[in-house]
């Protein structure tokens, strides 16, 4: 297998056009390669500046999870810190987790930041909805978001090899009509979302969430959401 390491977007486009298979840290694709055979060529974006950025409002797809630090919002930093073991986080990438994984631990965090995705195709680079990238498994270059006032992340304890643990992510954004709270919950393999105004105290916000799509969650999951959101809203008042 020939591994190609483009250093520019034009080189990366050429790799894609010639059929190179995208890989990141290969934590997810290596077993597939061993089972189904290795491709003739693969492409890694780890030398591409657009895919290695770590900024207050952007994160490249080739960034390894252990590299995500306090330059990004708390919700993303905490999400990355809970993925696998330290050895996994030193290898796994943002793009691999969002697009290649079935668990997608970073997805709820990215959704509450209202993140947009930049993808690379043969025709060029364009911005699109993150959910579309996940569904179509497009080649992700980076995600970009609006910096929130506060954010938070909760992942329930779970035994290794068991069902996916409950994940709750939230972020409060300043909006033209007042602050809004975005919440995303991974229950099993499904992710539910809600956005509600949050300028009138915690109780009205929690009541609004109970009337949102999150009402479909089991009672225990709704309790976890209420506890998490209450904590995040308390921090808004501290700002």
C-alpha positions as CSV (number, residue, x, y, z in Angstrom):
1,X,0.0,0.0,0.0
2,X,1.3,3.4,-1.0
3,X,0.6,6.1,1.6
4,X,0.4,9.6,0.2
5,X,0.9,12.6,2.3
6,X,-0.2,15.7,0.5
7,X,0.9,19.2,1.7
8,X,-1.5,21.3,-0.3
9,X,-5.2,21.1,-1.3
10,X,-4.3,20.6,-4.9
11,X,-2.2,17.6,-4.1
12,X,-5.0,16.2,-1.8
13,X,-7.5,16.6,-4.6
14,X,-5.2,14.7,-6.9
15,X,-5.0,11.9,-4.4
16,X,-8.7,11.7,-4.2
17,X,-9.2,11.8,-7.9
18,X,-6.7,8.9,-8.3
19,X,-8.7,6.7,-5.8
20,X,-6.5,7.0,-2.7
21,X,-8.5,5.7,0.4
22,X,-8.6,8.3,3.2
23,X,-7.1,7.2,6.5
24,X,-6.3,9.1,9.7
25,X,-4.8,7.3,12.6
26,X,-6.1,4.0,11.1
27,X,-7.5,2.9,14.4
28,X,-10.8,2.0,12.7
29,X,-9.7,1.0,9.2
30,X,-6.7,-1.2,9.9
31,X,-8.8,-4.2,10.9
32,X,-10.9,-3.7,7.7
33,X,-7.8,-3.6,5.6
34,X,-6.5,-6.8,7.3
35,X,-9.8,-8.5,6.6
36,X,-10.6,-7.3,3.1
37,X,-7.2,-6.5,1.8
38,X,-5.1,-3.3,1.6
39,X,-5.9,-0.7,-1.0
40,X,-3.2,0.2,-3.6
41,X,-2.9,3.6,-2.2
42,X,-4.2,5.6,0.8
43,X,-4.1,9.3,1.7
44,X,-3.5,10.9,5.1
45,X,-4.1,14.7,5.6
46,X,-1.7,15.0,8.6
47,X,0.6,17.3,6.6
48,X,-2.2,19.5,5.3
49,X,-2.4,22.8,7.2
50,X,-6.2,23.0,6.7
51,X,-6.6,19.6,8.4
52,X,-4.3,20.2,11.3
53,X,-5.6,23.5,12.7
54,X,-6.5,23.9,16.3
55,X,-8.2,27.3,16.9
56,X,-10.9,28.8,19.2
57,X,-13.4,28.4,16.4
58,X,-12.0,25.6,14.2
59,X,-10.5,22.1,14.4
60,X,-8.9,20.1,11.6
61,X,-9.9,16.6,10.7
62,X,-6.3,15.2,11.1
63,X,-5.9,16.5,14.6
64,X,-5.3,13.6,17.0
65,X,-7.7,13.5,20.0
66,X,-4.9,13.9,22.6
67,X,-3.9,17.2,20.9
68,X,-7.3,18.9,21.6
69,X,-6.7,21.4,24.4
70,X,-8.0,24.6,26.0
71,X,-7.8,26.4,22.7
72,X,-11.2,24.9,21.8
73,X,-14.5,25.1,23.8
74,X,-14.8,22.9,26.9
75,X,-17.5,20.6,25.3
76,X,-15.1,19.5,22.5
77,X,-12.1,19.2,24.8
78,X,-14.1,17.0,27.3
79,X,-15.5,14.9,24.5
80,X,-12.1,14.1,23.1
81,X,-10.7,13.3,26.5
82,X,-13.3,10.5,27.1
83,X,-12.6,8.6,23.9
84,X,-11.0,5.2,24.4
85,X,-7.6,4.9,26.2
86,X,-4.6,7.2,26.1
87,X,-3.1,5.1,23.4
88,X,-6.2,5.4,21.3
89,X,-6.3,9.2,21.7
90,X,-2.7,9.5,20.7
91,X,-3.6,7.9,17.3
92,X,-7.3,8.5,16.6
93,X,-8.2,11.7,14.7
94,X,-11.1,14.1,14.7
95,X,-12.2,13.0,11.2
96,X,-12.0,9.4,12.1
97,X,-14.2,9.8,15.1
98,X,-16.8,12.0,13.4
99,X,-17.0,10.2,10.0
100,X,-15.5,6.7,10.5
101,X,-16.8,5.7,13.9
102,X,-20.2,4.3,14.8
103,X,-20.1,5.9,18.2
104,X,-19.0,9.4,17.1
105,X,-18.3,10.7,20.6
106,X,-17.4,14.1,19.2
107,X,-20.6,14.5,17.2
108,X,-22.9,15.7,20.0
109,X,-20.2,18.3,21.0
110,X,-19.9,19.5,17.4
111,X,-23.6,19.7,17.0
112,X,-24.2,21.9,20.0
113,X,-21.5,24.3,18.7
114,X,-23.6,24.5,15.5
115,X,-20.4,23.4,13.7
116,X,-20.2,23.5,9.9
117,X,-18.0,21.1,7.9
118,X,-15.5,21.8,5.2
119,X,-15.1,18.8,2.9
120,X,-12.7,17.8,0.0
121,X,-14.0,16.3,-3.2
122,X,-12.7,15.9,-6.7
123,X,-14.5,19.1,-7.7
124,X,-12.9,21.1,-4.9
125,X,-13.5,22.3,-1.3
126,X,-16.9,23.4,0.0
127,X,-18.7,23.9,3.3
128,X,-21.7,21.8,4.2
129,X,-23.8,20.6,7.1
130,X,-22.0,18.3,9.5
131,X,-24.9,15.8,9.6
132,X,-24.6,15.4,5.8
133,X,-20.9,14.7,6.0
134,X,-21.5,12.0,8.6
135,X,-24.3,10.4,6.6
136,X,-22.4,10.4,3.2
137,X,-19.0,9.7,4.8
138,X,-17.4,12.5,2.9
139,X,-13.7,13.4,3.3
140,X,-13.7,15.9,6.1
141,X,-11.1,18.7,6.2
142,X,-12.2,20.6,9.2
143,X,-15.1,21.9,11.3
144,X,-15.8,25.5,12.3
145,X,-18.2,26.8,14.8
146,X,-19.4,29.9,16.7
147,X,-17.6,30.3,20.0
148,X,-20.2,29.7,22.8
149,X,-20.6,31.6,26.1
150,X,-20.3,28.4,28.0
151,X,-20.4,24.7,27.2
152,X,-20.3,21.3,28.9
153,X,-20.1,17.6,28.3
154,X,-21.3,14.6,30.3
155,X,-20.6,10.9,29.5
156,X,-22.1,8.3,31.7
157,X,-19.9,5.6,33.1
158,X,-20.0,2.3,31.2
159,X,-18.4,-1.1,31.2
160,X,-16.0,-1.8,28.4
161,X,-17.7,-3.8,25.6
162,X,-21.2,-2.9,26.8
163,X,-23.8,-0.7,25.2
164,X,-22.8,2.8,24.2
165,X,-22.9,5.1,27.2
166,X,-25.2,8.1,27.4
167,X,-23.6,11.3,26.2
168,X,-25.0,14.8,26.9
169,X,-23.4,17.9,25.3
170,X,-24.6,21.5,25.6
171,X,-23.6,25.0,24.7
172,X,-25.1,28.4,25.3
173,X,-24.8,30.9,22.4
174,X,-25.4,34.6,22.3
175,X,-28.2,35.2,19.7
176,X,-29.7,38.4,18.4
177,X,-32.9,37.7,20.3
178,X,-31.1,36.6,23.5
179,X,-29.0,33.6,24.5
180,X,-30.1,30.1,23.4
181,X,-29.1,26.7,24.7
182,X,-28.3,23.9,22.3
183,X,-28.4,20.3,23.7
184,X,-27.4,17.1,21.9
185,X,-27.9,13.6,23.5
186,X,-26.5,10.3,22.3
187,X,-28.7,7.5,23.5
188,X,-27.5,4.3,22.1
189,X,-26.4,5.1,18.6
190,X,-29.0,7.8,18.0
191,X,-28.4,11.5,18.6
192,X,-31.3,13.8,19.5
193,X,-31.1,17.6,19.5
194,X,-33.0,20.6,20.9
195,X,-32.5,24.3,20.9
196,X,-34.3,26.5,23.4
197,X,-34.1,30.2,24.7
198,X,-32.3,30.4,28.0
199,X,-32.6,34.0,29.3
200,X,-35.4,33.5,31.8
201,X,-33.9,31.1,34.4
202,X,-33.3,27.4,34.6
203,X,-36.8,26.1,35.3
204,X,-38.3,27.5,32.0
205,X,-35.4,26.1,30.1
206,X,-35.8,22.6,31.6
207,X,-39.5,22.7,30.9
208,X,-38.9,23.7,27.3
209,X,-36.5,20.8,26.9
210,X,-39.2,18.5,28.2
211,X,-41.4,19.7,25.3
212,X,-38.7,19.2,22.7
213,X,-37.5,16.1,20.9
214,X,-35.6,15.2,24.0
215,X,-38.9,14.2,25.6
216,X,-38.5,10.9,23.7
217,X,-35.6,9.9,25.9
218,X,-36.0,7.3,28.7
219,X,-36.6,8.8,32.2
220,X,-33.1,8.1,33.4
221,X,-31.6,9.9,30.4
222,X,-33.9,12.9,30.9
223,X,-32.8,13.1,34.5
224,X,-29.2,13.2,33.4
225,X,-30.0,15.9,30.9
226,X,-31.7,18.1,33.5
227,X,-28.8,17.7,35.9
228,X,-26.2,18.5,33.2
229,X,-28.1,21.5,31.9
230,X,-28.7,22.9,35.3
231,X,-25.0,22.9,35.9
232,X,-24.2,24.6,32.6
233,X,-26.8,27.3,33.1
234,X,-25.4,28.0,36.6
235,X,-22.1,28.8,34.9
236,X,-23.8,31.3,32.5
237,X,-24.7,33.3,35.6
238,X,-21.1,33.4,36.7
239,X,-20.0,35.1,33.5
